[in-house]
């Protein structure tokens, strides 16, 4: 059974094309020359890769009975330590240096985030995270 909201390749391709055109039109004033150069370089690279593949075709290895190895993004450990905090703070500093009109927005967001964090910490200190176990589960 098909649903009305299932993406189709042609609909996705049209949406991507429309977004690309909008991106090019909105950034033309400051990325115009770079966009032309990047498009020409990309077209040239694509043609060169096509030419190379025609002369040196890749033959696939015979498939084994095992599944190919895949990257499981949920298995990647991201620690909430000082290095992660330094990375985030560095990204925010670079972002605000690059876009000076957003400095007040970033400062207000940081202040509200600190206020929210303090309220969550205060709430957790006064309220138990775990409910007391049922009487049937207590040890005698």
Buried (B, 14 or more C-beta within 10 A) or exposed (E): EEEEEEEEEEEEEEEEEEEEEEEBEEEEEEEEEEBEEEEEEEEEEEEEEEEEEEEEEEEEEEEEEEEEEEEEEEEEEEEEEEEEEEEEEEEEEEEBEEEEEEEEEBEEEEEEEEEEEEEEEEEEEEEEEEEEEEEEEEEE
